[in-house]
Amino acid sequence: MDKESLFDMSADGLEDVEPIADVFDLSGKVAVVSGSVGLALYVINRLAECGAKVVFGSRTQEWGDMAIEALNDLGYEDVAFKQTDVRKVEDCQALVAFAEETFGPVDIVIPVAATWEARAFLDVEEDFFDNILDTDMKGQYFLVQAAARSMVKAGHGGKVVTIASVAHRGDDMFKIAMMTPYNTAKAAVVGMTKGIAKELKQYGINVNCVAPGGMVTPGAIANCLETTERYGEEWQHDQMSLSDAPVASTPDMMARVIVAMCTGISDFMYGKVIDVDGGAGLSFQEKPWSYTMEGVLHA
């Protein structure tokens, strides 16, 4: 074939390409999110901005009420809250049922709710371990399961975006660590995501995972304070001075990627883990070394 014919094979399809604004349009979609502050609140905000109807749940009614008020003030009316403890399977199922009753069958689920606290491996007790695993992994499993049942029953496919962390690869606080239950939970989320993705593809459901790095959230601040109370100011000093990992100034940096994965962007993606960590695993160049470019150190 000549070059013109080969080019036409490609160019002829341009007329059928969906406008990028439509790819990101979630109008009419029903989304379920666990959590009500920090990353969850930013995810809910971006979903609503894209046109989705959002039901979210968390343990704290007060935070849920404040989140609804803040979202309404931004002009988002199709949002609803239900008090939910994701450690309880029946609560996960009830949140999805509430979403169906309020807005209709579920199209999107994002299990954001999580907890963590730094504690030495030698000091971890069973109830401490269970609380983190039940919230960060079990809660995701059964909320996704309940939402997937709604998607399969409706027969219109859907989007599942689980939330891991760079902790899944063993990254935590530089030279301190002390995050073994959280490492365990988030590594399990990655494995869980791949397993679920293999089963749900046949129903037209894309299952993927986003793994955020460090960010400033109310939970992170509170958890660090609790660890300081246990181990003292020396721990706090080490934690503040030894860690040079990049920290996002706002969880919205993570939320943008998470919500993008709920759109047509992920139509050809299954079981993938996307790290959003500010390049935490890279050693960035800090000085402009060069012998040839004007304006650098050795020109």
C-alpha positions in Angstrom: 0.0 0.0 0.0 1.2 3.5 -0.7 1.7 6.1 2.1 -1.5 8.0 1.3 -3.6 4.9 1.7 -1.9 4.0 4.9 -2.5 7.5 6.3 -6.1 7.4 5.3 -6.6 4.2 7.3 -5.7 6.2 10.3 -7.2 9.6 9.5 -10.6 8.3 8.4 -11.3 7.3 12.0 -10.8 10.8 13.4 -14.4 11.7 12.6 -15.6 9.0 15.0 -13.4 10.0 17.9 -15.5 11.0 21.0 -14.8 14.6 22.1 -12.6 14.7 25.1 -15.1 16.7 27.1 -17.6 13.9 26.6 -15.0 11.3 27.7 -14.9 13.1 31.1 -18.6 13.7 31.3 -20.1 11.6 34.1 -23.6 13.2 33.9 -26.2 10.7 35.1 -23.7 8.3 36.6 -24.2 7.2 40.2 -21.1 6.9 42.3 -20.5 5.5 45.7 -17.6 6.7 47.8 -16.5 5.7 51.3 -15.1 8.5 53.4 -16.1 12.1 54.0 -12.9 14.1 54.7 -9.4 14.4 53.2 -9.0 12.5 49.9 -12.6 11.3 49.9 -14.0 14.8 50.0 -11.9 15.9 47.1 -12.9 12.8 45.1 -16.6 13.5 45.8 -16.1 17.1 44.7 -14.5 16.1 41.4 -17.1 13.5 40.7 -19.8 16.0 41.3 -18.1 18.5 39.1 -18.1 15.9 36.3 -21.8 15.5 36.7 -22.1 12.4 38.8 -24.6 11.8 41.5 -22.7 10.8 44.6 -23.5 8.9 47.7 -20.9 8.7 50.3 -20.6 7.2 53.8 -18.3 7.3 56.8 -18.4 6.6 60.5 -18.7 10.2 61.6 -22.2 11.7 61.0 -20.9 15.2 61.9 -18.3 15.1 59.2 -20.8 13.8 56.7 -23.2 16.7 57.5 -20.4 19.2 57.1 -19.4 17.6 53.8 -22.9 17.9 52.5 -23.1 21.5 53.5 -19.8 22.3 51.8 -20.7 20.5 48.6 -24.2 22.2 48.5 -22.4 25.6 48.9 -20.4 24.7 45.8 -23.7 24.2 43.9 -23.7 20.4 44.0 -27.2 19.1 45.0 -27.0 15.5 43.8 -25.0 14.3 46.8 -26.2 12.3 49.7 -24.6 10.9 52.9 -25.3 7.8 55.0 -23.4 7.0 58.2 -21.4 3.9 57.4 -18.8 1.7 59.1 -17.0 -0.1 56.3 -15.6 -2.6 58.8 -19.1 -4.1 58.8 -20.2 -5.9 55.7 -23.9 -5.1 56.3 -23.0 -1.4 56.4 -21.2 -1.6 53.0 -24.3 -3.3 51.6 -26.6 -0.8 53.2 -24.6 2.1 51.6 -25.0 0.7 48.1 -28.7 0.0 48.8 -29.1 3.6 49.9 -27.5 4.8 46.7 -29.8 2.6 44.6 -32.9 4.0 46.4 -31.7 7.6 46.2 -30.3 7.8 42.6 -30.5 4.4 40.9 -28.1 1.5 40.0 -24.4 2.1 40.8 -22.0 3.0 38.0 -18.9 3.9 39.9 -17.5 2.8 43.3 -14.4 4.3 45.0 -13.6 2.8 48.5 -11.4 5.6 49.9 -12.0 5.2 53.6 -8.8 4.3 55.4 -7.0 4.5 58.6 -3.3 4.2 59.7 -1.0 4.9 62.6 2.7 4.4 62.9 3.5 1.8 65.5 6.5 -0.5 66.0 6.0 -4.0 64.7 6.9 -5.3 68.2 4.2 -3.3 69.8 1.3 -4.1 67.4 -1.7 -5.7 69.2 -4.5 -7.7 67.6 -7.2 -5.1 67.9 -4.9 -2.4 66.4 -4.1 -4.7 63.5 -7.7 -5.7 62.9 -8.9 -2.1 62.8 -6.5 -1.2 60.0 -7.0 -4.4 58.0 -10.8 -4.3 58.4 -11.0 -0.6 57.4 -8.4 -0.5 54.7 -8.8 -3.8 53.0 -11.9 -5.7 54.1 -14.0 -2.5 53.8 -12.9 -2.1 50.2 -13.5 -5.7 49.3 -17.1 -5.8 50.5 -18.1 -2.2 49.3 -16.8 -3.1 45.9 -18.6 -6.4 46.0 -21.9 -4.7 46.9 -21.5 -2.1 44.2 -20.5 -4.7 41.6 -23.6 -6.6 42.3 -25.6 -3.5 41.5 -23.6 -3.0 38.3 -24.0 -6.6 37.2 -27.8 -6.6 37.9 -28.2 -3.4 35.9 -26.2 -4.8 33.0 -24.5 -1.5 32.1 -20.9 -2.1 33.1 -19.2 0.2 35.5 -16.0 1.6 37.0 -14.2 0.4 40.1 -11.2 2.3 41.4 -9.7 0.9 44.6 -7.3 2.9 46.7 -4.0 1.5 47.7 -1.0 3.6 48.7 2.7 3.7 47.9 2.8 1.7 51.2 1.8 -1.3 49.0 5.4 -1.5 47.8 6.9 -1.1 51.3 7.3 2.7 51.1 6.5 4.5 54.3 8.4 6.9 56.6 12.1 7.1 55.6 14.4 5.4 58.2 11.5 4.9 60.5 9.0 2.4 58.9 6.6 1.3 61.6 3.7 0.9 59.2 3.5 -2.9 58.8 -0.3 -3.3 59.2 -0.8 -0.5 56.7 1.8 -2.0 54.3 -0.1 -5.3 54.6 -3.5 -3.9 54.0 -2.5 -1.8 51.0 -0.5 -4.6 49.4 -3.6 -6.8 49.8 -5.7 -4.1 48.0 -3.4 -4.4 45.0 -3.7 -8.2 44.9 -7.5 -7.9 45.4 -7.8 -5.4 42.6 -6.1 -7.7 40.1 -8.3 -10.6 41.2 -11.5 -8.7 41.0 -10.5 -7.2 37.6 -10.2 -10.7 36.1 -13.7 -11.7 37.2 -15.6 -8.5 36.4 -14.2 -7.8 32.9 -16.8 -10.1 31.4 -19.5 -7.8 32.7 -18.0 -4.7 31.1 -16.6 -3.4 34.5 -13.2 -1.8 34.5 -11.4 -2.4 37.8 -8.2 -0.5 38.5 -6.3 0.9 41.5 -4.7 4.2 42.4 -1.9 4.3 44.9 -1.4 7.8 46.4 1.8 9.0 48.0 2.0 11.4 50.9 -0.5 14.2 51.2 -1.8 16.5 53.9 -5.1 15.3 55.3 -6.9 15.6 58.7 -6.4 11.9 59.2 -2.7 12.0 58.6 -2.3 14.9 61.0 -4.4 13.2 63.7 -2.6 9.8 63.3 0.8 11.4 63.7 -0.3 13.2 66.8 -1.4 9.8 68.3 2.0 8.3 67.5 3.8 11.2 69.1 1.8 10.7 72.3 2.9 7.1 72.4 6.6 7.4 71.5 7.3 11.0 72.5 8.8 14.1 70.9 11.9 12.2 69.7 9.8 10.2 67.3 8.1 13.4 66.1 11.5 15.0 65.5 12.8 12.0 63.6 9.7 11.8 61.5 9.8 15.4 60.5 13.6 15.6 59.9 14.4 12.3 58.2 11.6 12.0 55.6 12.4 13.8 52.3 9.6 12.1 50.3 7.4 14.5 48.3 4.1 15.5 49.9 1.2 16.8 47.9 -0.1 20.1 49.2 -3.7 19.1 48.5 -5.4 15.7 48.0 -6.9 17.0 44.8 -3.7 16.0 43.1 -4.7 12.4 43.8 -8.4 13.0 43.3 -7.9 14.1 39.7 -6.3 10.8 38.7 -8.8 8.7 40.7 -11.8 10.4 39.0 -10.1 10.2 35.6 -10.1 6.5 36.1 -13.9 6.6 36.5 -14.3 8.0 33.0 -13.7 6.7 29.5 -10.0 7.2 30.1 -9.9 3.7 31.6 -12.0 1.9 29.0 -9.0 -0.3 27.9 -7.5 -0.7 31.4 -7.9 -3.6 33.7 -6.2 -4.5 37.0 -3.6 -1.7 36.7 -2.0 0.2 39.7 -1.2 3.8 39.1 1.2 5.4 41.6 0.6 9.1 42.2 3.5 9.9 44.5 5.3 13.0 43.2 8.1 10.8 42.0 8.9 9.5 45.5 11.0 6.6 44.0 13.2 8.9 41.9 16.3 10.8 42.9 15.7 14.2 41.2 18.5 16.3 39.9 18.7 19.5 41.9 21.5 21.4 40.1 21.5 22.3 36.4 24.7 20.4 35.4 25.7 20.9 31.8 28.8 21.8 29.8 27.0 23.0 26.8 23.8 24.9 27.7 24.0 28.6 28.5 23.0 29.6 32.0 24.0 26.3 33.8 26.8 25.6 36.2 29.6 24.6 33.8 28.8 26.3 30.6 
